């Protein structure tokens, strides 16, 4: 396991982990929040192989 210390806003910590998708690259960590576990799982399946910009665009087009 690799752990990178950072400060995550408390309101994100309060959200059930099953409603969050977390991705990282060499210079950022992104957390997407969903209304349901099913939405989160669909997002993970739909964005497999996408880069961060593609995932963000997909999220904004389909889940916001």
Secondary structure as GFF3:
##gff-version 3
##sequence-region A 1 64
A	DSSP	alpha_helix	10	13	.	.	.	ID=ss1
A	DSSP	three_ten_helix	17	19	.	.	.	ID=ss2
A	DSSP	beta_strand	20	24	.	.	.	ID=ss3
A	DSSP	beta_strand	29	33	.	.	.	ID=ss4
A	DSSP	alpha_helix	37	46	.	.	.	ID=ss5
A	DSSP	alpha_helix	52	62	.	.	.	ID=ss6
###
